[in-house]
Amino acid sequence: MNTETISKKDDHNLNGFTIEDIGDDHLFTNLETPMKANAFDMSNDEKKQRISILFSEIMDVLGLDLTDDSLKGTPNRVAKMYVEEIFSGLDPQNKPKIALFDNKYQYNQMLVEKNITFYSNCEHHFVPIIGKAHIAYKSSGKVIGLSKLNRIVQYYAKRPQVQERLTNQIANELKTVLDTEDVAVIIDAKHLCVSSRGVKDDTSATVTSFYGGEFNSSAKIAELQNYLNN
């Protein structure tokens, strides 16, 4: 039944192309991470048990000896890693709790947090995206703890992702939390689905950006780039 379902999905056209036609090309379908309505019916423990069983089957199909001391614990390790670590951003319960503070310093220029390291995973091949995020905002009267900027990036990165979506999700969260349109997000990342397989280009990187409010002007973009380059 699973094979039949996948086959039917593969036959769907996307802008006149099938999934097979698109192949490795980049595809970004939705601002929200595609989730099933019943995504949280199972507990985390149940998810880990199920993933462990399924990953054991993958390893078995690949011909690996699951009785080997080095491999027999791998399915459980992968299941725990998926649920508790690299895909923990799928669970809204893990969303960072944000506290705002009055801007008592009356600092009314842009605040820039640069070089926020993150690790995500490409939703097309489930291999790593490794990059840095640069965030800037101008206070609307409230400020946020610096570490919370990092936590927002990590939360949205820890799920199967597309870089354009990741950029916009971080920006939208910041706009909501800070109650301002004056937000900028720049992401510079390397995709292992490009460097370690497929075209195997290890030198290229992908840059995406969001400029909102006052940041959406050539003068502010130039000012921000000046900060980032120093």
KACORDA-V325816 format. One record per residue. RES is the residue in one small letter. BURIAL is I if it has 9 or more other C-alpha atoms within 8 Angstrom, else O. Layout:
res=RES burial=BURIAL
res=RES burial=BURIAL
//
This chain:
res=m burial=O
res=n burial=O
res=t burial=O
res=e burial=O
res=t burial=O
res=i burial=O
res=s burial=O
res=k burial=O
res=k burial=O
res=d burial=I
res=d burial=O
res=h burial=O
res=n burial=O
res=l burial=O
res=n burial=O
res=g burial=O
res=f burial=I
res=t burial=I
res=i burial=I
res=e burial=O
res=d burial=O
res=i burial=O
res=g burial=O
res=d burial=O
res=d burial=O
res=h burial=O
res=l burial=O
res=f burial=O
res=t burial=O
res=n burial=O
res=l burial=O
res=e burial=O
res=t burial=O
res=p burial=O
res=m burial=O
res=k burial=O
res=a burial=O
res=n burial=O
res=a burial=O
res=f burial=O
res=d burial=O
res=m burial=O
res=s burial=O
res=n burial=O
res=d burial=O
res=e burial=O
res=k burial=I
res=k burial=I
res=q burial=I
res=r burial=O
res=i burial=I
res=s burial=I
res=i burial=I
res=l burial=O
res=f burial=I
res=s burial=I
res=e burial=O
res=i burial=O
res=m burial=I
res=d burial=I
res=v burial=O
res=l burial=O
res=g burial=O
res=l burial=O
res=d burial=O
res=l burial=I
res=t burial=O
res=d burial=O
res=d burial=O
res=s burial=O
res=l burial=I
res=k burial=I
res=g burial=O
res=t burial=O
res=p burial=I
res=n burial=I
res=r burial=O
res=v burial=I
res=a burial=I
res=k burial=I
res=m burial=I
res=y burial=I
res=v burial=I
res=e burial=O
res=e burial=I
res=i burial=I
res=f burial=I
res=s burial=I
res=g burial=I
res=l burial=O
res=d burial=O
res=p burial=O
res=q burial=O
res=n burial=O
res=k burial=I
res=p burial=O
res=k burial=O
res=i burial=O
res=a burial=O
res=l burial=I
res=f burial=O
res=d burial=O
res=n burial=I
res=k burial=O
res=y burial=O
res=q burial=O
res=y burial=O
res=n burial=O
res=q burial=O
res=m burial=O
res=l burial=O
res=v burial=I
res=e burial=I
res=k burial=I
res=n burial=O
res=i burial=I
res=t burial=O
res=f burial=I
res=y burial=I
res=s burial=I
res=n burial=I
res=c burial=I
res=e burial=I
res=h burial=O
res=h burial=O
res=f burial=O
res=v burial=I
res=p burial=I
res=i burial=I
res=i burial=I
res=g burial=I
res=k burial=I
res=a burial=I
res=h burial=I
res=i burial=I
res=a burial=I
res=y burial=I
res=k burial=I
res=s burial=I
res=s burial=O
res=g burial=O
res=k burial=I
res=v burial=I
res=i burial=I
res=g burial=O
res=l burial=O
res=s burial=O
res=k burial=I
res=l burial=I
res=n burial=I
res=r burial=I
res=i burial=I
res=v burial=I
res=q burial=I
res=y burial=I
res=y burial=I
res=a burial=I
res=k burial=I
res=r burial=I
res=p burial=I
res=q burial=I
res=v burial=I
res=q burial=O
res=e burial=O
res=r burial=I
res=l burial=I
res=t burial=I
res=n burial=I
res=q burial=I
res=i burial=I
res=a burial=I
res=n burial=O
res=e burial=I
res=l burial=I
res=k burial=I
res=t burial=O
res=v burial=O
res=l burial=I
res=d burial=O
res=t burial=I
res=e burial=O
res=d burial=I
res=v burial=I
res=a burial=I
res=v burial=I
res=i burial=I
res=i burial=I
res=d burial=I
res=a burial=I
res=k burial=I
res=h burial=I
res=l burial=I
res=c burial=I
res=v burial=I
res=s burial=I
res=s burial=I
res=r burial=O
res=g burial=O
res=v burial=O
res=k burial=O
res=d burial=O
res=d burial=O
res=t burial=O
res=s burial=O
res=a burial=O
res=t burial=I
res=v burial=O
res=t burial=I
res=s burial=I
res=f burial=I
res=y burial=I
res=g burial=I
res=g burial=I
res=e burial=I
res=f burial=I
res=n burial=I
res=s burial=O
res=s burial=O
res=a burial=O
res=k burial=I
res=i burial=I
res=a burial=O
res=e burial=O
res=l burial=I
res=q burial=O
res=n burial=O
res=y burial=O
res=l burial=O
res=n burial=O
res=n burial=O
//
